[in-house]
């Protein structure tokens, strides 16, 4: 979609929150190979919590599921271990 918007003359934006540096570069290179037009890259540079409770993750998943259902969108719950990129930065309690 990013390259389609850029190729149509708009400003496509590639959201890259939570990806590893390697995956981030791969995604940018993939998009650059499909367009010679400029596009934005949305990086997240917020500070992370050092301790995350499993209960907090469950609450977040429930909230996201409710939002998805409100718009008739599918939602797949993810196991806590699927939050790989942040696991090395956080302690789960």
C-alpha positions as CSV (number, residue, x, y, z in Angstrom):
1,X,0.0,0.0,0.0
2,X,2.9,2.4,0.8
3,X,4.4,2.1,-2.7
4,X,0.9,2.3,-4.3
5,X,0.2,5.6,-2.6
6,X,3.7,7.0,-3.4
7,X,3.4,5.9,-7.0
8,X,0.0,7.6,-7.3
9,X,1.6,10.9,-6.1
10,X,0.6,10.7,-2.4
11,X,2.7,10.4,0.7
12,X,2.7,6.8,1.6
13,X,3.7,6.0,5.2
14,X,5.4,2.8,6.4
15,X,4.7,2.2,10.1
16,X,7.6,0.4,11.7
17,X,6.9,0.2,15.5
18,X,8.2,-2.8,17.2
19,X,10.3,-4.3,14.5
20,X,13.9,-5.3,14.9
21,X,16.5,-3.1,13.2
22,X,17.1,-5.9,10.6
23,X,13.5,-6.3,9.8
24,X,13.1,-2.5,9.7
25,X,15.8,-2.2,7.0
26,X,14.3,-5.2,5.1
27,X,10.9,-3.5,5.0
28,X,12.3,-0.2,3.9
29,X,14.4,-1.8,1.1
30,X,11.4,-3.8,0.0
31,X,9.3,-0.6,-0.4
32,X,12.1,1.3,-2.1
33,X,12.4,-1.5,-4.7
34,X,8.8,-0.9,-5.7
35,X,8.9,2.9,-6.1
36,X,11.3,5.7,-6.9
37,X,9.0,8.2,-5.2
38,X,9.4,9.4,-1.6
39,X,7.5,7.9,1.3
40,X,7.5,8.4,5.0
41,X,8.8,6.0,7.6
42,X,7.1,6.1,11.0
43,X,9.5,5.0,13.7
44,X,8.6,4.8,17.4
45,X,11.1,6.2,19.8
46,X,9.2,6.1,23.1
47,X,10.6,4.8,26.3
48,X,9.5,1.3,27.3
49,X,8.2,0.1,30.6
50,X,10.8,-2.0,32.4
51,X,8.2,-4.3,34.0
52,X,5.1,-5.5,32.2
53,X,2.5,-7.6,33.9
54,X,0.7,-10.5,32.1
55,X,-2.5,-9.0,33.4
56,X,-1.7,-5.7,31.6
57,X,-1.1,-7.5,28.4
58,X,-4.4,-9.4,28.8
59,X,-6.3,-6.1,29.4
60,X,-4.7,-4.6,26.2
61,X,-5.7,-7.7,24.2
62,X,-9.2,-7.5,25.5
63,X,-9.5,-3.8,24.6
64,X,-8.1,-4.4,21.1
65,X,-10.5,-7.3,20.6
66,X,-13.4,-5.1,21.5
67,X,-12.3,-2.4,19.0
68,X,-12.0,-5.0,16.3
69,X,-15.4,-6.5,16.9
70,X,-16.9,-3.0,16.9
71,X,-15.8,-2.6,13.4
72,X,-16.5,-6.2,12.4
73,X,-12.8,-7.0,11.9
74,X,-11.2,-10.3,12.8
75,X,-8.9,-10.4,15.8
76,X,-6.4,-13.1,16.7
77,X,-5.2,-13.1,20.3
78,X,-1.4,-13.5,20.5
79,X,0.5,-15.3,23.2
80,X,2.7,-13.1,25.4
81,X,5.8,-14.7,23.9
82,X,4.8,-13.2,20.5
83,X,5.9,-9.8,21.7
84,X,9.5,-10.8,20.9
85,X,11.1,-7.4,20.2
86,X,10.3,-6.0,23.6
87,X,10.9,-9.2,25.6
88,X,14.6,-8.5,26.0
89,X,13.7,-5.0,27.3
90,X,11.0,-6.0,29.8
91,X,10.5,-8.3,32.7
92,X,7.2,-10.1,32.7
93,X,5.6,-10.6,36.1
